[in-house]
């Protein structure tokens, strides 16, 4: 079972299925702040963008999920990427992850609305029971951002993965479940309105 290829659109953000057509602007996005230098993330380097896009397309074809280009509607520019991943549709769950936003667009409404669009699709269109978020234990900014979405921390997965620099990473697991969604949606909508 595949996650259906869809575009999701809000007031500030459009999420389009990631493709080769997004390549040059994706390079600009990762270069804005040299995001790959953050040791607590897995942002592709400029020279790795082609492999990143190829892997995203292969992941969709194999049923793992769907990667998006995150587009700022005001400028029409790609400012990052995010994805549904590790899809387990038989058990009605998916992870949202591999998210990065160009430095100049961080702490704006971009990521909040992107997550609102994805969560709305996951719970209201796909009918899922659970959406997971997993981040590096050392990535305090990501952990705080996930909590601000309304997700609950479930625990620490010790020695969960090996990072590109060889560091053995502990990861923190968060989730939002379907009966929490209406309140979380209301809260995220309120946060977006307060940006004005």
Secondary structure, DSSP 8 states (H G I E B T S, - for coil): -------EE-SSEEEEE--GGGHHHHHHHHHTTTGGG-TTS----GGGHHHHHHHHHHHHHTTS-EEEEEEETTTTEEEEEEEEEEEEGGGTEEEEEEEEE-GGGTTSHHHHHHHHHHHHIIIIIS--SEEEEEEETT-HHHHHHHHHHT-EEEEEEEEEEE-TTS-EEEEEEEEEEGGGHHHHHHHHHHHHHHT-
